[in-house]
Amino acid sequence: MMEGFGIVFGGRYYSGTEMLVIGIAFILLCIVLIVISEIITGKHKDPARETYFYWRGDWWMNLKAVCSDTVKGNLSYADKFFGLASYIWKKNVFGKLGAIFLFFSGLTVTLTSFAFLPLFLVPFVCVFFVIFMIYNVLALIVNMGAWLILKLHGVFALCPHCSHRVTMPVYKCNGCLAEHKRLLPTARYGLLYRTCDCGGTVPTMWISGKHKLKAICPKCREGIHSKSAIPMTIAFIGGRSSGKTFLMMDFLCLLQQKVLPRRKWKFSVDALDDDRMKKIHERFSMGKAVQATTMDDVVGLCLEVKKPGWAFPKRLYFYDPPGESFTEVDKLRPGFDYYEYLRYVIFVIDPFSYDEVRRQFQVRGVNLGSAMVSTMTANDTFTALLNAMEEKYGKMPKKATVCAVVINKADVDYFKDVTGLVLGDIGKPCRAFLEQHDGNLVGLLEENFTKCEYFAISAQGRKRGPSGEYVPEGVENVIEFFLNEMG
């Protein structure tokens, strides 16, 4: 029961001041127990040198040196007194009284030397303990503060290889490549920096340069991105030959070459993805298709994006699962764990997968062979995804999941006559087309995503630029849509 600024507990009233003191004492006790536990058990020992206050730190050596040097120095003086007293006693230089005086002087120095230890150690231990506790409290505050900042901003690491959510990456020392498994600001090893056993300096926080270290996933042991960023997964979903691999290539290239510079947003590519990203840009500029994803090659491709005013950049993970993985539920293998972290979905629809649409084009004499018609309808593709999601996670991760429904290949002759859509259309016309040919799909999409928008595009593009590069149409609308959702 609360009364004023105090509380009644167990029949006794505790004032606000008493509660504060009890709370501080409890926190200090917890810190002491944690510290003692780590010292005794050696739990989470990293290849790093302990700070000044810990057992392998300098304080213990300094204390031993002070005690040893003081006692040894005093005893050497006492030895001189005893020696001189013995000499005077034997030679009777100044009489026996002088010898006795020197003897007791030596005895006094000897006793004082040993009395020094408790007289020095008691205040030393008290002062040391106070400073030690203040340092540990400061370390705890820094550690919890850093954790809270990352938590509030939604910053965590996501392995692009096994899609494991990495709570604590393994970081490697730039010098000796020793692995630091708990690289955090701690009292035991250091707040902003720690010293590796090799003597190299290892940063412990993003503000001190932690992102410059190599990081690996503790689960699959593959390299991951070490820079602190907010992960956002963008998955390109669609049946085989729907054009989603083309669309991902367009998305990445146009995003970096046009849309982000136009918005004056910063972006960067990590060394882990640099080679793959360069190949995509080269093939885009030469008008050559990117090789379709295979079942064994589903690895997230990342791009870090930072808008002015953002505290942390956002790391966009682009996934392009192969179309054949949607033909059967069991082919959506466990490696696709990134579905658990879906934030954005680009659902690519081949309009020619609908029998009636395909027949209308054939009536008009349009040869669809070159269009590589998808043999799987969009409804079947999405149903396979839903079944896989329900089997593994219980449901689609609907929280803050946005979907761009893309009707591809809208540059084919007679497309407007057959579908009523114009290349570049957004919203109602595209939705009306899908309702006409696949109304159940529209219902499923809008039931499972918090927001859906519809687009008519051409990922491959009929035209080519002056240097033979691809000129996709309508793709920038999709990019702008997602950036607006991020922003």
N, C-alpha and C positions, 0 to 999 in steps of 0.2 A: 504494500500500500504506500503510495507516494504522499508525502506531506511537505509542502514548500519545496525547498531545494534538497531535501533529504529523502530517506527511505526507511521504513520500519521493516526489520527482518529479524526473525527469531525473538521477537519481543523487545528488541533494542532499536533505538532510533539512531541512524547514521546520517550525519550532516553531509552536505555536498562536498566540503573539504575532506572529510574522512573518506568519502567514496572515491574522491580523486586520488588520495594517497594510496588507498587500497588498490585502485586500478593500476597506478604506476608501479607499485610494489609487485603486483601480479605479473605485469609485462616484463619487469626486470628479472623476476624469478624464471619466467619462461625462457628469456634470453640466456640466462645462466645455465639452465638445464640443457638447452640446445647446444650451447658452446661446449659444455662438459661432455655431452654425448658425442659430438663430432671429434673432440680431442681424444677421447678414450677409444672409440670404435674406429676412428679414421674413415668414417663414412664419406662417400663421394670424394675421395682424395683425387685431386687433379695433379698433373705434372707441373706444379707451380710452387714458387717459394712463398712460405707463409709470411704474413706481415709482422711488423715489429713486436706486437703483443703476444704472438702465439709461440708454441714450444720451439718451433724451428726458426723463430724470429730472433732479432738481435738483442732483445731485452734480457734474455736468459744469460747470454754470453757477457753482456755488459754488467749484469748483476754479479756474476761470478768473478769478473775481472775486478770490479770495485771492491768486493769483499776480500778477494785473494790479495790484491795489491795493498790494501789498507792493513790487513793483518800481517802480511809478510814484511811490509815496511816498518810497522811498529815493533815487530819482533826483532828485526835487525837492529833497531835502536836499543831495545832492551838488552840484546846480546852485547852490545857495546858497553852499556852500563855495567852489566855483570862482569864483563872482562876487565873493565877499568877498576871496579870494586875489588876484584880478586888481586889485581896487581898492587893496588894501594895497601890492601890488607897484608900481603906478603912482604912488601918492601917497607911498610910503615912510613910512607912518604909524608902524609899529612895526619897521620894518626888513625886509630881505629874508627873514630867517629866519622871521618870522611868516607871510609869504605862502607860503613853501615848505611850512610845516607845514599850512596850510589847504588847499593844493593836494593834498598827499598824503592829507589827511583825506577830501577829496572823492573822490579816486581810490579810497581804501579802501572808502568807502561804495558807490561804483559797482561795484567788483569783488565786494563782499559781496552786492550786490543780485542779480547774475547767478549767484553761487555759491549763493545761497539756493535757486534752483530745483532743482538736483539734490539738495542737502542736504534739502530739504523733500519733494520728490516721491518719492524712494526709500522713506523710511519710510511716507509716505502711501500709496503704492501697495501696500506690504506689508500695512499695517493694513487698507486698503480691500479687498484681495483676501481676507484672512481673514474679514472681516465679510461680504463678498459671498458667499463660499462657505458660511458658516454660514447666511445668509439663504436661499440656494438649497436647501441641504439641508433646512432647516426647511420651506420651501415644498413640496419633494418629499415629505417625510413627511406633511404635511397633505393634499396632493393624493392620495397613495397611500392614506392612512388613510381619507379620505372615500370614495374609490373602493371600497376593500375593505369598508367598512361597508355600502355600498349593494349590493355584489356578494353578500356573505354573506346579506343579508336578501332578496335577489331583487328589488331595486327597479330598475325601468326604466320608460321611457315607452312607451306603446302608442297609436298614433294611432287614434282612434275612427272616422276617415273612410276611411283607406286601409289600416288595420291594419298599418302599417309599424312594426317595432321601432325606436324612435328611440334611437340610441346617444348622440347629443348634440343636444338640442333647440336651436332658435334662440330666444334670449330678446331681448325688446325693452326698451329703456330706458323707464322710465315718463315721463321728461321729453320727450325728442326722438324716441322710437320708433326710435332707431338699433338695428340688429340685431347682437347679440353672438353669434357662432357657436361660440366656445369659452369659455363662461362657467364657468371652473374656478378653484380657488385656485392661482395661479401666482406665481412670483417676479416675473415681468415686469410684471404688472398689479395684483397684490394678492392677499392670502390670503382674508380674510373679505369684503372689499369691494374694488371697483375704482372709479375715477372715469371716467365717460363723457367723451367729448370735449366734450359740452355742459356739463360741470361737475356733472352729477347723480351721486349715489352709487348704484352697482349692486351688490347682494349677490351673492356667488359660491357660497354654500353654503346648504343648507336651514336650518341653525341661525341664519343671519344674515338670513333673510327672502327667499330666492330664489323661494319660491312666490308671492310678491306680484307678480312680473313676468308679463307676457304671454308665452306660449310658442307657437311654431308648428312644425309638422312640416317638416323640411328637404326631404321628398320631395314632398308634395302642397301644401305651403304653407298648410294649414288650421290653425286654432287647436287646440292640445292642452292637456291639464292640466299645470300647472307644478309642482304640489305633489308632493314625493317620496312615493311610495306603492308598495305591492306589487300589481301588476296580476293580476287573476283574472277570466278570461272565463267568463261563463255564457251558454250558447247554448240557446235554446228550439227544439228540433227537432221537426218534425211535418208531416204532410201538410196540404193546404188544408182549412179548416173543421174541423180537429182541436181548435181552441180554444186554441192556444198564445198568440195575441195577448191574449186575455182573461186567460190565466194569467199572462203577464208583467205586465199591469196589476195584477192581484191581488197578485202577488209584491212589486212595488215599493211599493204602497200599504200592504199589511199589514206589510211589513218595517219601514217607517218609522213607521207609526201605532201598531202594537201590539208586534211581536216585539222590536225593538231597544230601545224604552223599557222593556219588561218585563225585559230582560236588563241594562239600564243600560249599553248600548254607545253610544258616540257615533257620529254620522253627519253627513255634510254633502253638499251638492250644489254642484258647481262652477258658476260663472256660465255656462259653455258649455252646461250641461244644464238650467239653471233653468227656462227657458220651457217646454221639453218636459215636464219633470217636473211643473210646475204644471198643465199641461193634462191630464195623466194623472190627477192627483189630483182635478181638477174633474170630469172625466167619470166617474170612479169614484164620487164623492159624489153625482152626479146620476143614476147608473144608466144611463149611456150608454156604448156600446161605443167603444173606441179604434179608429181607422181601421186596417184591415189593412195590413201592410207591403207595399210594392211593390218591384219589382226594382231601382229606382233610389233606394231610400230605406233602405238597410241601413247605418245609422250607429249605432255603439255608444252606449248611454245609460249614464251612469256614476253610481255612488253610492260615496262613500268611507265606510268603516266602520272604527271603531277600538275594540277591546276593551281594557279596563284591563290594563295590563302589556305591550301590544304596543309595540315601539319605533317602528314605522311603521304608518300606517293601511293598509288593503287597499282598493284601488280595484276595485270590481266593474263589469265591462263587460257590460252586458246586450244580447244580440243576438237579434233575432227575424227570421230570414230568411223570405221569403215561401214559402208552401207549394208554389207552382207551381215553385219552383227545384229541387224534388226529383223532378219528373216525368221529367227527363232529366239525365244527368250534365253535359252541356255547358252547362246553365243555371246550374250552380253556378259562376258567373263568377269570374274571378281576384280580384275585389274582396273575396271572402270569405276573405282571407288570415288572418283571425282564427282560423280552424280550427287553424292551426299552434300557437296558444297556448291551445287549449282546456284548461280546468281542470275545469269543471263543465258537465254537460249535463242538461237537462231534456227527456226524450223523451216527447212527448205522444201518446197513443194514443186514437183514436176507436174504441170497442168496436163501433160500428155499421158500421165499415168491413169487418167480418167477415160474410160472407153468412149463415152459420148463426145468428149472434146477431141480425142484422137480421130474419131470417125468424121467429125466436121471438117477437120483439116484435110483428111484424105479425100473427101468429097471435092474440095477445092484444088486438089492436085498437088498439095504440099507434101514433099517427100520428107518424112520424119526420121529417116535412117541416120542422117548426120547429126540429129539432135540427141542420139543415144537415149531413147525413152526409158524411163525407170519402170521396171516391171512390178514394183511394189507401191501400192497406194499410200498416200500420206496417212490415212486412217489406220492402216495396218502397221505402219512404222511407229506411229505414236502409241498405239495400243501395246505393241511389243515393249516399248520403253516403259509405259505405265505398269505392265505386268512385272517387269524386271525390278522396278522401283518398289512396288508393293511387296515383292518377294524378299527383297533385301532390307528395305528401310521402313516398310509399312505403308508409305505414301510418297508422293512427289514432294520434295522440299519446297513447299509453297511460299515460305517466308521470304518476302522481298525478291521473288523470282519473276523476272520480266521476260516476255517472249516477243520476238519479232517474227511474224509469220510471213515468209517470203515466197511469192509466186515467181518462179524463175522462168527463163527462156521467153520473156515477153517481147523479144525483138523479132520473132518469127513472122513471116508474111501472114496477113489476114488475122493477126492475133486480136485486134480490136473487133473485127467483124464477128469472130467466133466467141470471144470471151466477154466483150464489152469493156475490156480494160485497155488503158493506154500505158505504155512504158513510162514508169515514174509515178503512177497512181499510188496514193496512200489512203488507207482507212476504209471508208464505207464501200467504194466500188469493189475493192479486193475482197472484203468480207462478204459482200453480196454474191460474188462469183463462187466462193467456197460454200456458202449456204445453199446455193443452187445445186452444186455437184456433190457436196459432202457436208451436209448440215450437222451430222453427228460429230464430225471432227471439230467444228467451231465450238460446239457445246463443251466438248472435252477440254479443248485448249483454254477456254475462258473459265472453266471450272477449276483447272489445275494451276493457273498462273494468276498472279495478282494483277498483271496488266498485259494486254495483248495489243499489238499494232500490226497492221497488214500493209504489205508493200508489193508492187509489181516491178521486177527488175530484170536485167540481163547480166548475169555474172561474167559470162565469157565475152559478151559484146560482139556485135557484127562488124564494127569498124576496127581499124588499127591506126595507131598514131603514126607520126612522121618517121619514127625509128622502128616501127613494127610492134610497139608496145600495145598491150591490151587497153581498150577503152570501155570498161564496163559502164553500164548505165543504171541509175537508180540506187547504186550501192551506197553512195554518200548519204542518202536519206536514212538508210539503216544505221550507219555509223553515227550520224548526228542524233538519232533517236536514243541510242545507248549512252552517248556522252551526256545528253540532257538528263537522263535518268541517274547517271553517276554524280552529276554536278550540284 
